[in-house]
């Protein structure tokens, strides 16, 4: 912080008869130079993938609600829709339409925040991949939003991995 002791400067001006204009110029250049200091590159503030995963994880424990897409309750596609919508990213509202989105990648290339689309009998189910073979989803009416391992059961039913966030 730049602190000026006014009385000290007045005495200095009187004692050394420094011209006020010169003193002002010196002070202004000192203030200017403090703004010209070499600074390091700022850290990446907007890690969108990380923010998507963080929001999805924060919703764990909320109830399942068929057709729900807000904090009162979610169905699987409502959860995906809500999380992406929170960051201004448009995704379709239904699991079937989410599964058919462009941007499909292989499971080996999946990154946190990608959408996982599963085919369960005759219906689609979507979830948000959070990394390390885990995902967040709203499984069914008897359950709640939770984290689950991408195990053999889910891998067998996995039909698409959709990367919404392009880098």
C-alpha positions as CSV (number, residue, x, y, z in Angstrom):
1,X,0.0,0.0,0.0
2,X,1.3,3.5,-0.9
3,X,1.2,5.8,2.1
4,X,2.1,9.4,2.0
5,X,3.0,11.3,5.2
6,X,1.9,14.8,4.2
7,X,3.7,16.6,7.0
8,X,7.0,14.9,6.2
9,X,6.7,16.0,2.5
10,X,5.8,19.6,3.5
11,X,8.9,19.8,5.7
12,X,11.0,18.3,2.9
13,X,9.7,20.9,0.4
14,X,10.4,23.8,2.8
15,X,13.8,22.4,3.8
16,X,15.1,21.6,0.3
17,X,13.1,24.1,-1.6
18,X,12.0,21.3,-4.0
19,X,9.7,22.7,-6.6
20,X,6.1,21.3,-6.2
21,X,5.9,20.3,-9.9
22,X,9.0,18.2,-9.7
23,X,7.8,16.5,-6.5
24,X,4.4,15.8,-8.1
25,X,6.2,14.3,-11.2
26,X,8.3,12.1,-8.9
27,X,5.2,10.9,-7.0
28,X,3.2,10.2,-10.1
29,X,6.1,8.2,-11.7
30,X,6.4,6.2,-8.5
31,X,2.7,5.4,-8.5
32,X,2.9,4.6,-12.3
33,X,5.9,2.2,-11.8
34,X,4.1,0.3,-9.1
35,X,1.5,-0.6,-11.7
36,X,4.2,-1.7,-14.2
37,X,5.7,-4.4,-12.0
38,X,6.3,-7.7,-13.6
39,X,3.6,-10.1,-12.7
40,X,3.2,-13.8,-13.2
41,X,0.6,-15.2,-15.6
42,X,-2.7,-15.5,-13.6
43,X,-3.9,-19.0,-12.8
44,X,-6.6,-20.4,-15.0
45,X,-9.8,-19.3,-13.2
46,X,-12.4,-20.7,-15.5
47,X,-11.9,-24.5,-15.5
48,X,-15.3,-25.3,-17.0
49,X,-15.0,-29.1,-16.8
50,X,-14.0,-28.9,-13.2
51,X,-16.9,-26.6,-12.4
52,X,-19.4,-28.9,-14.1
53,X,-18.1,-31.9,-12.1
54,X,-18.1,-29.9,-8.9
55,X,-21.8,-28.8,-9.4
56,X,-22.8,-32.4,-10.2
57,X,-21.2,-33.7,-7.1
58,X,-22.8,-31.1,-4.9
59,X,-26.2,-32.3,-6.0
60,X,-25.6,-35.8,-4.6
61,X,-28.3,-36.8,-2.1
62,X,-31.1,-34.8,-3.8
63,X,-34.2,-36.9,-4.6
64,X,-35.1,-38.5,-7.9
65,X,-38.3,-37.0,-9.5
66,X,-39.6,-38.2,-12.8
67,X,-39.5,-35.2,-15.2
68,X,-37.6,-33.1,-12.6
69,X,-34.9,-30.7,-13.6
70,X,-34.4,-28.5,-10.6
71,X,-33.3,-28.8,-7.0
72,X,-36.7,-30.1,-5.9
73,X,-35.8,-33.3,-7.7
74,X,-34.2,-34.6,-10.9
75,X,-34.6,-37.4,-13.3
76,X,-31.4,-38.5,-15.2
77,X,-31.6,-36.1,-18.1
78,X,-32.9,-33.3,-15.9
79,X,-29.7,-33.5,-13.8
80,X,-27.6,-33.3,-16.9
81,X,-29.7,-30.5,-18.3
82,X,-29.6,-28.5,-15.0
83,X,-25.8,-28.8,-14.6
84,X,-25.0,-27.7,-18.1
85,X,-27.6,-25.0,-18.1
86,X,-26.0,-23.5,-15.0
87,X,-23.0,-22.7,-17.1
88,X,-24.9,-21.5,-20.2
89,X,-24.4,-24.7,-22.1
90,X,-27.4,-25.9,-24.0
91,X,-28.2,-29.6,-24.1
92,X,-31.5,-31.3,-24.9
93,X,-33.9,-32.0,-22.1
94,X,-34.5,-35.7,-22.7
95,X,-32.1,-38.6,-22.3
96,X,-32.8,-39.9,-25.8
97,X,-31.9,-36.5,-27.4
98,X,-28.9,-36.1,-25.2
99,X,-27.7,-39.6,-26.3
100,X,-28.0,-38.5,-30.0
101,X,-26.0,-35.3,-29.6
102,X,-22.9,-34.6,-31.7
103,X,-19.5,-34.8,-30.1
104,X,-19.3,-38.5,-29.4
105,X,-15.9,-39.8,-28.2
106,X,-14.6,-43.2,-27.1
107,X,-14.7,-44.2,-23.5
108,X,-10.9,-44.2,-23.3
109,X,-11.0,-40.5,-24.4
110,X,-13.7,-39.6,-21.8
111,X,-12.9,-36.6,-19.7
112,X,-14.7,-35.3,-16.6
113,X,-17.9,-33.5,-17.4
114,X,-18.7,-35.6,-20.5
115,X,-22.2,-37.1,-20.8
116,X,-22.5,-40.9,-20.6
117,X,-25.6,-42.3,-22.5
118,X,-26.8,-45.8,-21.6
119,X,-29.5,-47.9,-23.2
120,X,-31.5,-49.7,-20.4
121,X,-34.0,-52.1,-22.0
122,X,-36.2,-49.7,-24.1
123,X,-35.2,-46.4,-22.4
124,X,-32.2,-44.1,-22.4
125,X,-30.4,-43.0,-19.3
126,X,-27.8,-40.3,-19.1
127,X,-25.2,-39.3,-16.5
128,X,-22.2,-37.0,-16.0
129,X,-18.7,-38.6,-16.0
130,X,-16.5,-37.3,-13.1
131,X,-13.4,-39.2,-13.9
132,X,-11.6,-42.4,-12.6
133,X,-14.5,-44.6,-13.8
134,X,-17.1,-42.8,-11.8
135,X,-20.2,-40.9,-12.8
136,X,-23.0,-38.9,-11.1
137,X,-26.6,-39.8,-12.0
138,X,-30.2,-39.9,-10.9
139,X,-30.9,-43.7,-11.2
140,X,-34.6,-44.2,-10.5
141,X,-37.7,-43.3,-8.4
142,X,-36.6,-45.5,-5.5
143,X,-33.2,-43.6,-5.2
144,X,-31.5,-40.3,-5.2
145,X,-28.6,-38.5,-7.1
146,X,-25.5,-40.5,-6.4
147,X,-22.0,-41.3,-7.5
148,X,-21.5,-44.7,-9.1
149,X,-18.7,-46.8,-10.5
150,X,-18.6,-47.4,-14.2
151,X,-18.6,-51.2,-13.7
152,X,-19.3,-54.1,-16.1
153,X,-23.1,-53.6,-15.8
154,X,-22.9,-50.0,-16.9
155,X,-20.1,-50.6,-19.5
156,X,-22.2,-53.2,-21.2
157,X,-25.1,-50.7,-21.6
158,X,-23.0,-47.7,-22.5
159,X,-23.9,-46.5,-26.0
160,X,-22.3,-43.1,-26.2
161,X,-19.8,-40.7,-24.5
162,X,-20.6,-37.1,-25.6
163,X,-18.1,-34.4,-25.1
164,X,-20.0,-31.1,-24.8
165,X,-17.1,-28.9,-23.8
166,X,-14.6,-28.5,-26.6
167,X,-11.0,-27.3,-25.8
